[in-house]
Structures are given as C-alpha cells and as structure tokens.
Amino acid sequence: MRHHESLPPTPRRPLRLAAAAALMCLGLAGCGDGGGTERAQAGPSGGAASTPAAPASPSPAPAKTAPSPSKSPAKSPSKPPAAPGGPLSGKTVVIDPGHNPRNHLHTAAISRQVDIGTGRKECDTTGTATNGGYAEAEFTLDVAHRLRDLLRAQGATVLLTYDGDREFGPCVDERARIGNAAHADAVVSVHADGSAAGNRGFHVILPAPVRGGGADTSKIVAPSRDLGTRIAGLFVRSTGSSPSNYVGGKTGLDVRKDLGGLNLSTVPKVFIECGNMRDPQDAALLTSPGWRQKAAQGIADGISSFLKG
C-alpha cells in the first residue's frame, strides 16, 4: 500500500496532557493552549491501514507536464484582495489541500524521496478514497475552497498551496516552504483518513518538538497546539462529529514528528483528518456537500479564534 504523508510508522500512546486539555477545550467555543497526542491515516491499534481505492479519473492532463514541484523555488502564490475591514484584516492564512487529484498519473515523480528534517520521505502520495471512488484529493480541494471563502469574508488574506494549477504535488517539503514564504499567521493542511471500517471521527495533528536537518519546530510547537486545540473544539460544535475513536485517546488531538509538512514549517501549522473515508458512516458525511460546508466552518472558526487570540 502507498502510505499517505500523514501515516505514522507505528501507533503511539496519547499524552496525558493532551487528553486533559483537549477534553476541556472540546466543550468550549474558544480555547487556550491545549495538549496533544500522536498520528493520521493509520488502521486500528496494531493493524494496517486498508488499501485506498483508486481515485476517480480526472480530466485529461495537458500535453506539457509541469516540472517537479520541490525543485522549483517556493514562493507565495499571488495574494488576492481580502474583504476590507474584517476582523481578520491584516492576517495571512495558508490552506494546504492534501494530495492532488492527478498524483496517480505521476507515480514516479511523487515517489521521489525528499528531506523532511528527521529523515527522507516520498514527495507526496495519491491519498485515499471512499469505497465509492470519491478521492481524498477531491475532498480536500473542495473543503479548501469553502474554507478560503469563509476566511476571506472575515478580511483574511488566504493562499492555497495549489489550486488545480499543477500536474502533481507539491511535494511535502515545498508545501511547508509556501507557508513559510508567505509568513503565514496560520497554516492548516486538510486531509481525510483511510483507516479500517469501524474507525470513525476526526483528529487534528500537531507538530512534535523536532530539531535536525532542516527542521526546527521549537518556536511553533506551542502556538500550533493552541491553533489545533481551538480547531478541534469548534469542529465538534460545527459538524457534530466526535473525536477519533482510534487515534489520540478520543481527545481529537495527535502529535507527530514524521510529517515533513509540520517538521519544516516555521509558522504555526496543523493537519486535520476530517474523518475516515473507508468507514461507510464517515464516508456518507465526507461525500455530502452540506457536511463539507460545516467542516469548513468549524475549521474557519478555529482559525479565527486563534488569530483573534
């Protein structure tokens, strides 16, 4: 099986501080600093994740293939105007839609190893899909668009790491560099999990303390935990979904040090796994446009709470 950038090598035991802080936060509309645990696209404890279904066929690729993403210098996408005078005026948010719908057409390119600070990992992966063929990469781009619109309406400047404008990727290291180059006040990477049926719920992945190679998360661990805890609490309120029953000790939080997108970030950043695409009940939510709007609202509310302090 080709593993998702958010799949850990082994399950981990949640941190006690994460459980206490997250449980307190999940019942509140606004939260302070919270704890964390560890994870993403894994199967149940001690088990392997199920093999993702092939994503639905995208539109034909253009004749000219884009160069390898991580070989291009990372620079901020152009910044469209935000709503003037909103509560998030002057704030910059980067949204990172996980994977790319065309990745499966460029398996050699996305399999190339890149430096993630603590080692080397694949440039990107294809992501997972529901049993009905709805691809994670389609889900993440849809939620990213909804989230962008909600944040811009509040006055934030919002950038996407990609927006259907490249043949594959970006690689995980470039995704981190885009947020860094934008000097983002917050970055959120949107995903959906691919675990076994029966594993349900969402979880937010927080960066672990990492220092090595090109990685140093010492300055972002605390603010990222604050960002992630607020998102978790407000995601519950907006969607009605429960924290994961298979990752993070039911806190909705997980801490990991094997993700290049977090390790290489110099600005506050988290991942959110919005649900498990391989579980029929979660898949019914993830494929619903109405629920995706609620998911985007919950993430937007968490980001807004963090940026307003």
N, C-alpha and C positions, 0 to 999 in steps of 0.2 A: 504493500500500500504506500502511496506517496503521501507523506505526512505534511500537514498544514503548518505554517510558520508558528502557530500558537500551540503545537502539540508538544508536551514535555516528554522527556525520555522515560520517566517513571512517575507514578503518583506520589504526592507528598502529603505530609500531615499538616493540617492548618495550624496557624499560630494562635495561641490563646488570646493575645491582644486583639487580633483581627476579629475574632468571633465576638468578643465583648463590645468592641467599638462599632462593628457593623450592625449587630443586633439592636444597639441603642439608636443608630442612625436610621435604620430601615423604617422605623416608626415615625420619623420626623420629616417635616418638609424641608428643613435646612439642617446641615450637619457641620461639625467642626472636623478636626483631624481624626481619622479613623485608622484602624489597624488593617492587616492584610493577611492573606494565606497564600496558596500557590496554584498555577495552572493554564488549560483550554481544550483543544479538540481531542480529549482522551476518552477511552472507554471506561467502564466501571473499574473500581479498585482492583488491581491485579489483572485486568483484562485488556485486550487490544481494542482499538477503535475499529469500527466497521469500515469496509472499503467504500469510498464515496462513489455515487453514481456519476456517469459521465454528464457534464453539463449540456444543456440544450444547445443545438447548433447555432452559432452566431451568424450574423450577416457575413457575406464573403469578405475576406480580407483584401485590402488594397494591394495593388501589384507591388508597390515598393514597401519593403519591411523596414521598420524603424530600427536604429542601432540599439545595441544592448543598453538597457536603462542605466545600470550602475557605472558604465564607462562615460556617460555624459555628466558634465558638471552639474551639481544640484543647484537649482536656483528657484526662487519663489515664482509660482505662476503669477500672471498679471492679476492685480487686485481690483476687482470691480467695485463700484461705489456702494457704500452701505447706506442704510436709512439714516438721514441726519438727525442728530439729537436724541437717539435712542439710549436706553440705559446701558448698552454695551458699546456705545460710541467710543472709538479710540482703542478698542480691544481687537486682537487678531486671533482667530481660531483656525486651525488646520484640521480638516477631516480626511481621514485615510481609509477609503473603501477597500476592504481586504480583497486581495487577489485581482484578477482581471478576466472578463468573460472569454478572452481569446488566448489565455495562457495555454490551454490544451493543444493549441496549434503550434506552439513553440516550446516543446518539452525540453529540447537540448539547451536552449537559451536559459530557461528558468531553472534548469538543474545545475547550472554553473555555481560553484561554491563562492561565497563572499564572506568577508570578515565580519563577525558580529561582536567583537571585543573579547568574548570568552572562548572563542574558537571560530570555526567556519561552518556555514550552513548554506542550504540551497538559496539561490537568488529569490525564488518565490515558488509557490505551488499552485495547483489548479483549484484548491479548495474542495469543498464537499458539495452535496446536493440532496434534495429530498428524494424519496423513493419515486416520486412522480416526475423527477427530472428538473425541478426548479433549482438552478445553480446558486450557490452561495455568492458568487461574484455578481450575479444579477441582483440578489437581495441587498448586498452591501452598497451597491451604487444607488439603488432606489432609496434606501434609508438615508444615504449621504445627501442626496438631493433634497429630501424633505427637511433634514436637519439644517442644511445650508439656508434654506428659505426661512426657517423659523429664527435662526440666529441673525440673519441679515435684517429681518423685520425689527429686531431689537437694536440695530445700529452697529453690529459687529462686522468687521472685515473678515470674510470667510474664504479660504482657499481649499481646494481639493488636491490631493497628491496626484491624482489623474482623473480624467472625466471622459472616458471613451476616446481619448485622443492619442493612444499608443497601442501598438500591437500586442505587447505583453508587459508584465511588470507594472510599476517599477520594482526593482529589487528591494529587499527589506532594508538594506543599508541606505539606499537613496531615499526611501520613504522617510527615514529618520532625518536625513540631511535637509529635506524640503522643509520640515517643521523648524529645524534649527536656523536655516537661512531666512525664514520668514520672521524670526524672533517671536514665534507664536506665544501667546499668553496661555494657551491650552491646545493640546492635540488629542484627538480621540480616533482610534482605529476601530472600525466597525466590522464585526465578524458574526458568523453563526457556526455552531459546533457540528461535529459529525460523529457523535458517540453512539452507543448502542441504544436500541429501543428500550424505553422504560426510564432512561436517564433524561430528566427534564429540568427546565429552568434556565435562568441566565446567570452569568457571573462576570465580574469586572476584574481584569488582570492588571496588577500593579507592578512597577519595577522594583527589583531587589537591589540591595547595595552591591554594586559591581564596579571593580576598578581593574582594568587590564586591557592591553592592546589600545584600541581607540575608544574604549568605553570608560566612562566615569559618571556614575549616576548619583554621586554623593549629594549634589545640590538639588536634585529633582525628586528624591525618594519621598520626602515629607509632603511637598505640595502635590505630587501625583497621588499620594494616598488620600489627601483631602479631596482632590478632584474625583477620584474613583469612588470614595465613600458617599459623596453627595449624589453622584450619578446613580449608584445602586439604590439609595433610598428613594429617589424621585422616579426611577424607572419602575419600582414597585407601585408607587402611587398612580402613575400614568397608565400602566399596562395591566395591572392586577396580577402580573406574573410573579411566581415565587423564586427565591434564590435557588441555585442549582442544588439538586439532591444527590449529586455525585462528585462535586468539586467544591472545595472551600468550606467544608463542615457546615453547610447551609447558611453561611454568612453572606453569600453573594460576592465574596472577595477572594482573590488568589494572588500570590506573589511569585514571580518567576524571574530567573536570571538567564534563560536560554533564548530570549527573543531579541533579535537584532534591532527591531523597531523600537524597543524600550531601552536596551543597553546603550545604543548610540545616540539617544536623544539628550539634548542639553536643555530642553524646556519641558514643563510638566506634561506628561503623556500617560494615557492608559489605553488598554484594549477593552472592548465589551463583546462578549459572546452572548448574543441576544436570545438564544435558545438552541435546541438540538434538532437539526434538520432531519435526523434519522429516526426521530420519535414521531409517530403519527399525530399525537395531540399537539406537540410543539410545532410540527410541520404545518398543521392547519392554521396556526396563528401566523407563522412566518410567511405563508403564502397569501395572507389576507391584506389587501391594501389598507383597510381601516386599522388593523392592528399595527402595521408598519408605521402609520402616522402616529399612533400612540407611542410606539417605541422611539421615534424621532423626537416626540415631545418630551418624553422622560429624559432622554439624553440631553436635549437642549436645556431643560430645566436644571439639570445637574451642572452643566457648564455655566449657565447664567448665575446660579447660586455661588459657584466657585469664584467666578470673575468679579462678582459684586462683593465678595468677602462676607 
